[in-house]
Amino acid sequence: MKLATRINSFLPKFDHDLEKVFGEFKNLGLSHVDLNYPEHVVNHTPADMKELLAKNDLKPNGVALRFREEFINGEIGNANLTISAEALKLCKEAADYCRELGGDIVTIWLGFDGFDYSFQINYEKVWNQIRDCFIEIADYAPDVKFSIEYKPFQPRAYAFIDSFGLALAMMNEVKRDNLGITLDFCHMLMKHENPAYGASILGSRQKLYGVHLNDGYGLNDDGLMIGTSNLVKTIEFLYYAKLHDYDYAFYFDTFPVIEDPVEECQRNIKMIKKLDELIDRVGMAEIQAVINENSAVKASDLILAFLG
């Protein structure tokens, strides 16, 4: 199981020094790293970063785009085509960096492509513009996998790609083999989606390119420790990831603002390993047999079996 966690949760405790953070990742037993681009790579060439990762027995999972400043009114969907072109250029640069680093995935979260008011944007124009940009990005680097991370809202009142359905529709309209979707557990709860449903559909099509694990109450991007609020949903999600041989990193996208980030990450690691053990103990075949029965009471029996 490949495990990674949120770098920004550790930076304040470790003097905002990546080398110190990576040293702690090694101590924790994490295996992979996701870098925010360009945030975490400033002053680090891919060769420098590879050396720094190798020194700490870490491997690159990939890079995740982070758009700031001039992109607050939209990234690749921005009505200002000059700004859209800059966002597109940043995506291509991230792909180049990911390739040289030896990573697998470029994750694109369009946090500012959205709207706050009725009559504020031309929906069809923005859809086509984003679609065409994704086509250009995918064709620019066909050897790199790109992944759409969606979120229903925050920082915009409405995100443009706000749900599993819209992300899937966009992916299917782009029609590129190297474009998939990242599922963020908390984002799915915010949209009142069942995370396992998405993992099943994408996993069965080999289009689950990223998993951000966390937990929450559905009204906000809470970023709680995994399995602490929606334990059964987390087990079901991990079952489908396992069923479909998900082979990228499980990324702990959690926000330990009050908690110590090291202690918090230790609990995430213990939890995911414990839940993985529970799935193995009950057995993949037994779980599938219960699903095949299409019975709520049998599902309840299965949960009791997990509690064992």
One Martini backbone bead per residue (centre of mass of N, CA, C, O) as a GRO file, in nm:
protein
  308
    1MET     BB    1   0.093   0.039   0.026
    2LYS     BB    2   0.054   0.368  -0.071
    3LEU     BB    3   0.185   0.653   0.118
    4ALA     BB    4   0.053   0.984   0.186
    5THR     BB    5   0.090   1.341   0.266
    6ARG     BB    6   0.045   1.661   0.383
    7ILE     BB    7   0.282   1.896   0.376
    8ASN     BB    8   0.136   2.155   0.507
    9SER     BB    9   0.103   2.018   0.793
   10PHE     BB   10   0.435   2.022   0.851
   11LEU     BB   11   0.584   2.292   0.803
   12PRO     BB   12   0.547   2.457   1.071
   13LYS     BB   13   0.710   2.240   1.251
   14PHE     BB   14   0.962   2.237   1.009
   15ASP     BB   15   1.051   2.534   0.912
   16HIS     BB   16   0.973   2.516   0.610
   17ASP     BB   17   1.131   2.229   0.554
   18LEU     BB   18   1.146   1.977   0.335
   19GLU     BB   19   1.371   1.798   0.449
   20LYS     BB   20   1.243   1.764   0.729
   21VAL     BB   21   0.976   1.648   0.635
   22PHE     BB   22   1.092   1.398   0.489
   23GLY     BB   23   1.224   1.279   0.740
   24GLU     BB   24   0.949   1.230   0.883
   25PHE     BB   25   0.825   1.048   0.672
   26LYS     BB   26   1.029   0.825   0.711
   27ASN     BB   27   0.968   0.773   1.013
   28LEU     BB   28   0.659   0.696   0.949
   29GLY     BB   29   0.654   0.517   0.663
   30LEU     BB   30   0.633   0.657   0.415
   31SER     BB   31   0.647   0.636   0.042
   32HIS     BB   32   0.507   0.909  -0.063
   33VAL     BB   33   0.475   1.207  -0.284
   34ASP     BB   34   0.300   1.522  -0.297
   35LEU     BB   35   0.333   1.805  -0.504
   36ASN     BB   36   0.307   2.131  -0.518
   37TYR     BB   37   0.223   2.332  -0.808
   38PRO     BB   38   0.487   2.545  -0.742
   39GLU     BB   39   0.522   2.566  -0.430
   40HIS     BB   40   0.740   2.311  -0.367
   41VAL     BB   41   0.962   2.373  -0.627
   42VAL     BB   42   1.100   2.607  -0.549
   43ASN     BB   43   1.441   2.572  -0.601
   44HIS     BB   44   1.366   2.277  -0.740
   45THR     BB   45   1.477   2.057  -0.920
   46PRO     BB   46   1.417   1.748  -1.022
   47ALA     BB   47   1.695   1.644  -0.935
   48ASP     BB   48   1.690   1.753  -0.648
   49MET     BB   49   1.427   1.614  -0.561
   50LYS     BB   50   1.513   1.322  -0.609
   51GLU     BB   51   1.741   1.328  -0.403
   52LEU     BB   52   1.568   1.404  -0.155
   53LEU     BB   53   1.384   1.157  -0.167
   54ALA     BB   54   1.596   0.928  -0.168
   55LYS     BB   55   1.724   1.006   0.108
   56ASN     BB   56   1.408   0.930   0.232
   57ASP     BB   57   1.265   0.686   0.090
   58LEU     BB   58   1.113   0.836  -0.151
   59LYS     BB   59   0.834   0.875  -0.374
   60PRO     BB   60   0.676   0.989  -0.655
   61ASN     BB   61   0.347   1.041  -0.739
   62GLY     BB   62   0.328   1.370  -0.779
   63VAL     BB   63   0.141   1.655  -0.893
   64ALA     BB   64  -0.025   1.963  -0.776
   65LEU     BB   65  -0.216   2.208  -0.857
   66ARG     BB   66  -0.158   2.569  -0.771
   67PHE     BB   67  -0.366   2.841  -0.770
   68ARG     BB   68  -0.303   3.192  -0.776
   69GLU     BB   69  -0.397   3.514  -0.765
   70GLU     BB   70  -0.480   3.563  -1.093
   71PHE     BB   71  -0.694   3.295  -1.049
   72ILE     BB   72  -0.960   3.388  -0.874
   73ASN     BB   73  -1.152   3.395  -1.160
   74GLY     BB   74  -0.987   3.162  -1.286
   75GLU     BB   75  -0.843   2.942  -1.496
   76ILE     BB   76  -0.900   2.776  -1.778
   77GLY     BB   77  -1.202   2.932  -1.750
   78ASN     BB   78  -1.126   3.209  -1.801
   79ALA     BB   79  -1.237   3.499  -1.957
   80ASN     BB   80  -0.939   3.555  -1.960
   81LEU     BB   81  -0.729   3.430  -2.198
   82THR     BB   82  -0.455   3.497  -2.072
   83ILE     BB   83  -0.502   3.346  -1.805
   84SER     BB   84  -0.573   3.073  -1.924
   85ALA     BB   85  -0.295   3.037  -2.063
   86GLU     BB   86  -0.134   3.036  -1.798
   87ALA     BB   87  -0.267   2.785  -1.678
   88LEU     BB   88  -0.190   2.596  -1.907
   89LYS     BB   89   0.116   2.634  -1.876
   90LEU     BB   90   0.132   2.524  -1.586
   91CYS     BB   91   0.039   2.237  -1.658
   92LYS     BB   92   0.277   2.172  -1.849
   93GLU     BB   93   0.502   2.219  -1.643
   94ALA     BB   94   0.405   2.000  -1.447
   95ALA     BB   95   0.445   1.767  -1.644
   96ASP     BB   96   0.748   1.801  -1.681
   97TYR     BB   97   0.823   1.767  -1.385
   98CYS     BB   98   0.697   1.489  -1.338
   99ARG     BB   99   0.863   1.336  -1.544
  100GLU     BB  100   1.150   1.404  -1.429
  101LEU     BB  101   1.078   1.285  -1.140
  102GLY     BB  102   0.885   1.011  -1.179
  103GLY     BB  103   0.594   1.051  -1.193
  104ASP     BB  104   0.236   0.987  -1.256
  105ILE     BB  105   0.066   1.251  -1.147
  106VAL     BB  106  -0.159   1.514  -1.249
  107THR     BB  107  -0.333   1.732  -1.043
  108ILE     BB  108  -0.657   1.898  -1.110
  109TRP     BB  109  -0.768   2.182  -0.930
  110LEU     BB  110  -1.052   2.401  -0.989
  111GLY     BB  111  -1.117   2.629  -0.752
  112PHE     BB  112  -1.190   2.901  -0.949
  113ASP     BB  113  -1.374   2.742  -1.132
  114GLY     BB  114  -1.664   2.946  -1.123
  115PHE     BB  115  -1.934   3.075  -0.906
  116ASP     BB  116  -2.156   3.331  -0.722
  117TYR     BB  117  -2.362   3.411  -0.959
  118SER     BB  118  -2.608   3.484  -1.135
  119PHE     BB  119  -2.512   3.564  -1.461
  120GLN     BB  120  -2.181   3.543  -1.455
  121ILE     BB  121  -2.174   3.298  -1.663
  122ASN     BB  122  -2.092   3.097  -1.947
  123TYR     BB  123  -2.137   2.774  -1.937
  124GLU     BB  124  -2.072   2.665  -2.223
  125LYS     BB  125  -1.809   2.817  -2.267
  126VAL     BB  126  -1.657   2.706  -2.022
  127TRP     BB  127  -1.678   2.410  -2.085
  128ASN     BB  128  -1.531   2.420  -2.362
  129GLN     BB  129  -1.270   2.546  -2.257
  130ILE     BB  130  -1.192   2.324  -2.057
  131ARG     BB  131  -1.199   2.088  -2.251
  132ASP     BB  132  -0.981   2.199  -2.450
  133CYS     BB  133  -0.758   2.212  -2.237
  134PHE     BB  134  -0.750   1.913  -2.166
  135ILE     BB  135  -0.674   1.820  -2.446
  136GLU     BB  136  -0.407   1.977  -2.463
  137ILE     BB  137  -0.274   1.853  -2.215
  138ALA     BB  138  -0.292   1.551  -2.294
  139ASP     BB  139  -0.138   1.591  -2.571
  140TYR     BB  140   0.129   1.709  -2.460
  141ALA     BB  141   0.127   1.444  -2.233
  142PRO     BB  142   0.075   1.115  -2.299
  143ASP     BB  143   0.282   1.000  -2.060
  144VAL     BB  144   0.078   1.146  -1.872
  145LYS     BB  145  -0.122   1.168  -1.594
  146PHE     BB  146  -0.450   1.305  -1.554
  147SER     BB  147  -0.641   1.464  -1.277
  148ILE     BB  148  -0.961   1.517  -1.161
  149GLU     BB  149  -1.045   1.743  -0.904
  150TYR     BB  150  -1.328   1.768  -0.711
  151LYS     BB  151  -1.562   2.033  -0.590
  152PRO     BB  152  -1.848   2.193  -0.496
  153PHE     BB  153  -1.690   2.401  -0.302
  154GLN     BB  154  -1.452   2.597  -0.247
  155PRO     BB  155  -1.411   2.915  -0.283
  156ARG     BB  156  -1.657   2.889  -0.436
  157ALA     BB  157  -1.992   2.858  -0.438
  158TYR     BB  158  -1.940   2.733  -0.736
  159ALA     BB  159  -1.827   2.477  -0.895
  160PHE     BB  160  -1.791   2.363  -1.208
  161ILE     BB  161  -1.653   2.096  -1.101
  162ASP     BB  162  -1.873   1.937  -0.848
  163SER     BB  163  -1.873   1.622  -0.948
  164PHE     BB  164  -1.878   1.308  -1.052
  165GLY     BB  165  -2.056   1.351  -1.303
  166LEU     BB  166  -1.900   1.595  -1.429
  167ALA     BB  167  -1.623   1.463  -1.439
  168LEU     BB  168  -1.713   1.229  -1.620
  169ALA     BB  169  -1.819   1.400  -1.854
  170MET     BB  170  -1.552   1.538  -1.914
  171MET     BB  171  -1.379   1.287  -1.961
  172ASN     BB  172  -1.564   1.174  -2.197
  173GLU     BB  173  -1.528   1.431  -2.382
  174VAL     BB  174  -1.217   1.425  -2.411
  175LYS     BB  175  -1.099   1.141  -2.486
  176ARG     BB  176  -0.848   1.038  -2.290
  177ASP     BB  177  -0.636   0.798  -2.163
  178ASN     BB  178  -0.480   1.027  -1.955
  179LEU     BB  179  -0.772   1.071  -1.817
  180GLY     BB  180  -0.891   1.127  -1.484
  181ILE     BB  181  -0.979   1.067  -1.131
  182THR     BB  182  -1.011   1.228  -0.818
  183LEU     BB  183  -1.088   1.117  -0.487
  184ASP     BB  184  -1.247   1.302  -0.231
  185PHE     BB  185  -1.404   1.222   0.047
  186CYS     BB  186  -1.507   1.503   0.147
  187HIS     BB  187  -1.619   1.607  -0.121
  188MET     BB  188  -1.835   1.385  -0.143
  189LEU     BB  189  -1.987   1.455   0.116
  190MET     BB  190  -2.061   1.748   0.029
  191LYS     BB  191  -2.237   1.608  -0.224
  192HIS     BB  192  -2.381   1.346  -0.132
  193GLU     BB  193  -2.179   1.111  -0.170
  194ASN     BB  194  -2.067   0.784  -0.233
  195PRO     BB  195  -1.747   0.693  -0.247
  196ALA     BB  196  -1.772   0.392  -0.347
  197TYR     BB  197  -1.914   0.446  -0.610
  198GLY     BB  198  -1.679   0.588  -0.752
  199ALA     BB  199  -1.466   0.362  -0.710
  200SER     BB  200  -1.617   0.152  -0.878
  201ILE     BB  201  -1.643   0.294  -1.153
  202LEU     BB  202  -1.344   0.379  -1.192
  203GLY     BB  203  -1.196   0.116  -1.123
  204SER     BB  204  -1.334  -0.061  -1.354
  205ARG     BB  205  -1.190   0.164  -1.570
  206GLN     BB  206  -0.907   0.273  -1.487
  207LYS     BB  207  -0.978   0.597  -1.354
  208LEU     BB  208  -0.831   0.585  -1.075
  209TYR     BB  209  -0.579   0.834  -0.999
  210GLY     BB  210  -0.700   0.921  -0.705
  211VAL     BB  211  -0.661   0.946  -0.332
  212HIS     BB  212  -0.839   1.127  -0.077
  213LEU     BB  213  -0.803   1.098   0.264
  214ASN     BB  214  -1.074   1.142   0.502
  215ASP     BB  215  -1.303   1.347   0.703
  216GLY     BB  216  -1.664   1.417   0.778
  217TYR     BB  217  -2.001   1.597   0.771
  218GLY     BB  218  -2.072   1.744   0.466
  219LEU     BB  219  -2.045   2.084   0.496
  220ASN     BB  220  -1.727   2.045   0.479
  221ASP     BB  221  -1.369   2.062   0.464
  222ASP     BB  222  -1.252   1.907   0.737
  223GLY     BB  223  -1.006   1.700   0.755
  224LEU     BB  224  -1.022   1.439   0.902
  225MET     BB  225  -0.956   1.165   1.030
  226ILE     BB  226  -0.968   0.860   0.935
  227GLY     BB  227  -1.260   0.690   1.042
  228THR     BB  228  -1.410   0.904   1.260
  229SER     BB  229  -1.712   0.925   1.109
  230ASN     BB  230  -1.700   0.718   0.832
  231LEU     BB  231  -1.623   0.409   0.863
  232VAL     BB  232  -1.794   0.235   0.666
  233LYS     BB  233  -1.734   0.404   0.412
  234THR     BB  234  -1.429   0.354   0.423
  235ILE     BB  235  -1.435   0.050   0.388
  236GLU     BB  236  -1.585   0.047   0.119
  237PHE     BB  237  -1.382   0.211  -0.038
  238LEU     BB  238  -1.136   0.018   0.006
  239TYR     BB  239  -1.260  -0.227  -0.127
  240TYR     BB  240  -1.272  -0.104  -0.421
  241ALA     BB  241  -0.976  -0.039  -0.447
  242LYS     BB  242  -0.889  -0.336  -0.411
  243LEU     BB  243  -1.059  -0.476  -0.631
  244HIS     BB  244  -0.917  -0.262  -0.860
  245ASP     BB  245  -0.608  -0.219  -0.810
  246TYR     BB  246  -0.507   0.018  -0.665
  247ASP     BB  247  -0.165   0.191  -0.740
  248TYR     BB  248  -0.168   0.442  -0.583
  249ALA     BB  249  -0.181   0.684  -0.366
  250PHE     BB  250  -0.264   0.736  -0.035
  251TYR     BB  251  -0.393   1.052   0.060
  252PHE     BB  252  -0.364   1.258   0.340
  253ASP     BB  253  -0.627   1.506   0.355
  254THR     BB  254  -0.542   1.664   0.635
  255PHE     BB  255  -0.618   1.904   0.929
  256PRO     BB  256  -0.381   1.968   1.180
  257VAL     BB  257  -0.426   2.238   1.372
  258ILE     BB  258  -0.426   2.122   1.672
  259GLU     BB  259  -0.282   1.886   1.600
  260ASP     BB  260  -0.028   1.685   1.571
  261PRO     BB  261   0.097   1.583   1.269
  262VAL     BB  262   0.236   1.321   1.353
  263GLU     BB  263   0.014   1.192   1.527
  264GLU     BB  264  -0.206   1.207   1.309
  265CYS     BB  265  -0.062   1.033   1.093
  266GLN     BB  266  -0.033   0.778   1.262
  267ARG     BB  267  -0.343   0.727   1.270
  268ASN     BB  268  -0.388   0.697   0.969
  269ILE     BB  269  -0.204   0.455   0.932
  270LYS     BB  270  -0.340   0.266   1.135
  271MET     BB  271  -0.621   0.273   1.010
  272ILE     BB  272  -0.568   0.168   0.720
  273LYS     BB  273  -0.439  -0.099   0.814
  274LYS     BB  274  -0.678  -0.203   0.978
  275LEU     BB  275  -0.891  -0.200   0.748
  276ASP     BB  276  -0.735  -0.391   0.564
  277GLU     BB  277  -0.741  -0.628   0.762
  278LEU     BB  278  -1.049  -0.655   0.781
  279ILE     BB  279  -1.097  -0.725   0.486
  280ASP     BB  280  -0.918  -0.982   0.492
  281ARG     BB  281  -1.065  -1.132   0.720
  282VAL     BB  282  -1.341  -1.151   0.580
  283GLY     BB  283  -1.323  -1.113   0.271
  284MET     BB  284  -1.381  -1.054  -0.055
  285ALA     BB  285  -1.588  -1.278  -0.119
  286GLU     BB  286  -1.782  -1.222   0.117
  287ILE     BB  287  -1.847  -0.932   0.046
  288GLN     BB  288  -1.961  -0.993  -0.239
  289ALA     BB  289  -2.186  -1.181  -0.146
  290VAL     BB  290  -2.344  -0.967   0.006
  291ILE     BB  291  -2.388  -0.773  -0.227
  292ASN     BB  292  -2.544  -0.986  -0.407
  293GLU     BB  293  -2.802  -0.995  -0.205
  294ASN     BB  294  -2.940  -0.721  -0.160
  295SER     BB  295  -2.914  -0.672   0.174
  296ALA     BB  296  -2.948  -0.497   0.461
  297VAL     BB  297  -2.912  -0.721   0.678
  298LYS     BB  298  -2.647  -0.833   0.557
  299ALA     BB  299  -2.493  -0.570   0.584
  300SER     BB  300  -2.512  -0.565   0.892
  301ASP     BB  301  -2.361  -0.830   0.934
  302LEU     BB  302  -2.097  -0.727   0.807
  303ILE     BB  303  -2.040  -0.507   1.014
  304LEU     BB  304  -2.020  -0.703   1.249
  305ALA     BB  305  -1.777  -0.855   1.131
  306PHE     BB  306  -1.585  -0.615   1.145
  307LEU     BB  307  -1.617  -0.587   1.463
  308GLY     BB  308  -1.575  -0.900   1.575
   0.00000   0.00000   0.00000
